[in-house]
Amino acid sequence: MHDEKRKIMITGGAGFIGSHLAHLAVARGFTVEVVDNLVNGNADYLADLPPDACRLSVVDVRDTDAMRDLMAGCDVVYHLACLGVRHSIHSPRESHDVNATGTMSVLEAARAVGIGQLVFTSSAEVYGSACSGPVVEQGELAPTNAYGAAKLGAEGYARAFHVCYDLPTVVLRLFNTFGPREHHEGDCGEVIPKFLLRANAGQPLVVFGDGSQTRDFNFVEDTARAILEAGLRPEAVGHVINVGSGFETSINDLARMVIDVVGNPDVQIVHEAPRPADIARMCANGTKARELLGYAPEIPLADGLRRLNEWYAAEGVTVDDLLTEECVHNWVGDEVAATGRLRDGAGRAVPTT
Ligand SMILES: NC(=O)c1ccc[n+]([C@@H]2O[C@H](COP(=O)([O-])OP(=O)(O)OC[C@H]3O[C@@H](n4cnc5c(N)ncnc54)[C@H](O)[C@@H]3O)[C@@H](O)[C@H]2O)c1
């Protein structure tokens, strides 16, 4: 089956996870059509791939006609394009528009073209407050923010297109993914890059709440491997599958691990008020991923942290420069705009003055 599906589309392929998926797919001999409007992506992340193996089209996934044209000749679509969780807190309608309505456009185009298999990357945020330990896919769903709600709506559309129109769809619920090219900036900034950069600069690590909240951190190369498999295995069609490491780490423990990796014991951990609607626990039960995708994570958290830290060191950019793009309370629109990392619906930077 693997050999029959040779050309794939990756929406959001110039982003963090999508660019790793593109590199993995090209290394495995696939031709890759990337669609990304570059609102948060970076064409440089794909620049080292041969042009005949990977093409980037700067297109918005909500443009169904353009998506249909670009999908012609593709065997599998991986739909990763999205706006993130903190963006949804200051801009819930735009989050709905891209994450739910945009998925509808992708599904409509895939149906029109007769795509062989479509993978939608949902999120553990759909479990929301219902997650109280390693969670199985059949569990309760209680998103606490517009991002999780839009992802849940989009999951429903992916399932409906499978049942109603026989479009072979697979839904993956990704847990926190980390690694090189992960966002540190603006409202995309994630906890691990923010902690690593701050620890390297000797600045305090800011924990929102008491730090007992847990997350399941999966290294990006592991996540990309699971995603690729989900588009190649017919037995995955019609399923919802968790993709995580299966290990639960508190934010306090993460902060201590980062300080250890960076080797700067003087770095302080400070606590501020919790982020609105933050989730207490998140961890994947990985049984279905193992059974349906043959997937098992390979890179432990501490090794992944070291690799990410080495990647920053090799990039040739100073941590102080990178930290100028960081926004501490990056779910608050005004504060994100003040860093120059808040975009409008067309991907333009919102002026900061
Ligand atoms: N990173 C994580 O920890 C994590 C966790 C759970 C789920 N996910 C899911 O994985 C997928 C990839 O996430 P990521 O971390 O790589 O995010 P990312 O922001 O790096 O990548 C998303 C890409 O989508 C592009 N994009 C946004 N709106 C678009 C639009 N309207 N049209 C075309 N392109 C558009 C952005 O420019 C960006 O390159 C997303 O669907 C996300 O919900 C990620």
The ligand as an SDF file (V2000), in Angstrom:
LIG
                    3D

 44 48  0  0  0  0  0  0  0  0999 V2000
    2.2560   21.7960   18.0110 N   0  0  0  0  0  0  0  0  0  0  0  0
    1.4940   21.0990   18.8390 C   0  0  0  0  0  0  0  0  0  0  0  0
    1.8820   20.8330   19.9900 O   0  0  0  0  0  0  0  0  0  0  0  0
    0.1380   20.6040   18.3990 C   0  0  0  0  0  0  0  0  0  0  0  0
   -0.6840   19.9710   19.3470 C   0  0  0  0  0  0  0  0  0  0  0  0
   -1.9350   19.5290   18.9560 C   0  0  0  0  0  0  0  0  0  0  0  0
   -2.3530   19.6620   17.6460 C   0  0  0  0  0  0  0  0  0  0  0  0
   -1.5370   20.2530   16.7400 N   0  0  0  0  0  0  0  0  0  0  0  0
   -2.0180   20.3940   15.3560 C   0  0  0  0  0  0  0  0  0  0  0  0
   -0.9860   20.0960   14.4390 O   0  0  0  0  0  0  0  0  0  0  0  0
   -1.1000   20.9140   13.2900 C   0  0  0  0  0  0  0  0  0  0  0  0
    0.2170   21.6410   13.0240 C   0  0  0  0  0  0  0  0  0  0  0  0
    0.5220   22.4580   14.1390 O   0  0  0  0  0  0  0  0  0  0  0  0
    1.8840   23.2520   14.2570 P   0  0  0  0  0  0  0  0  0  0  0  0
    2.2780   23.2430   15.6650 O   0  0  0  0  0  0  0  0  0  0  0  0
    2.8450   22.7750   13.2300 O   0  0  0  0  0  0  0  0  0  0  0  0
    1.3890   24.7280   13.9180 O   0  0  0  0  0  0  0  0  0  0  0  0
    2.0230   25.8410   12.9620 P   0  0  0  0  0  0  0  0  0  0  0  0
    1.3520   27.1210   13.2850 O   0  0  0  0  0  0  0  0  0  0  0  0
    3.4990   25.8020   13.0020 O   0  0  0  0  0  0  0  0  0  0  0  0
    1.5670   25.3410   11.5320 O   0  0  0  0  0  0  0  0  0  0  0  0
    0.3150   25.6630   10.9790 C   0  0  0  0  0  0  0  0  0  0  0  0
    0.5600   26.2180    9.5980 C   0  0  0  0  0  0  0  0  0  0  0  0
   -0.7100   26.5260    9.0170 O   0  0  0  0  0  0  0  0  0  0  0  0
   -0.5570   27.7140    8.2660 C   0  0  0  0  0  0  0  0  0  0  0  0
   -1.8820   28.3340    8.1420 N   0  0  0  0  0  0  0  0  0  0  0  0
   -2.6080   28.9660    9.0920 C   0  0  0  0  0  0  0  0  0  0  0  0
   -3.7700   29.3820    8.5890 N   0  0  0  0  0  0  0  0  0  0  0  0
   -3.7870   29.0100    7.2730 C   0  0  0  0  0  0  0  0  0  0  0  0
   -4.7200   29.1590    6.2270 C   0  0  0  0  0  0  0  0  0  0  0  0
   -5.8930   29.7830    6.4180 N   0  0  0  0  0  0  0  0  0  0  0  0
   -4.4100   28.6570    5.0120 N   0  0  0  0  0  0  0  0  0  0  0  0
   -3.2180   28.0330    4.7950 C   0  0  0  0  0  0  0  0  0  0  0  0
   -2.2980   27.8550    5.7550 N   0  0  0  0  0  0  0  0  0  0  0  0
   -2.5720   28.3380    6.9790 C   0  0  0  0  0  0  0  0  0  0  0  0
    0.4180   28.5580    9.0580 C   0  0  0  0  0  0  0  0  0  0  0  0
    1.0650   29.5310    8.2620 O   0  0  0  0  0  0  0  0  0  0  0  0
    1.3750   27.5120    9.5910 C   0  0  0  0  0  0  0  0  0  0  0  0
    2.5030   27.3490    8.7470 O   0  0  0  0  0  0  0  0  0  0  0  0
   -2.2640   21.8670   13.5670 C   0  0  0  0  0  0  0  0  0  0  0  0
   -3.4250   21.3680   12.9350 O   0  0  0  0  0  0  0  0  0  0  0  0
   -2.4250   21.8220   15.0640 C   0  0  0  0  0  0  0  0  0  0  0  0
   -3.7390   22.0880   15.4640 O   0  0  0  0  0  0  0  0  0  0  0  0
   -0.2960   20.7530   17.0910 C   0  0  0  0  0  0  0  0  0  0  0  0
  1  2  1  0
  2  3  2  0
  2  4  1  0
  4  5  1  0
  4 44  2  0
  5  6  2  0
  6  7  1  0
  7  8  2  0
  8  9  1  0
  8 44  1  0
  9 10  1  0
  9 42  1  0
 10 11  1  0
 11 12  1  0
 11 40  1  0
 12 13  1  0
 13 14  1  0
 14 15  2  0
 14 16  1  0
 14 17  1  0
 17 18  1  0
 18 19  2  0
 18 20  1  0
 18 21  1  0
 21 22  1  0
 22 23  1  0
 23 24  1  0
 23 38  1  0
 24 25  1  0
 25 26  1  0
 25 36  1  0
 26 27  1  0
 26 35  1  0
 27 28  2  0
 28 29  1  0
 29 30  1  0
 29 35  2  0
 30 31  1  0
 30 32  2  0
 32 33  1  0
 33 34  2  0
 34 35  1  0
 36 37  1  0
 36 38  1  0
 38 39  1  0
 40 41  1  0
 40 42  1  0
 42 43  1  0
M  CHG  2   8   1  16  -1
M  END
$$$$
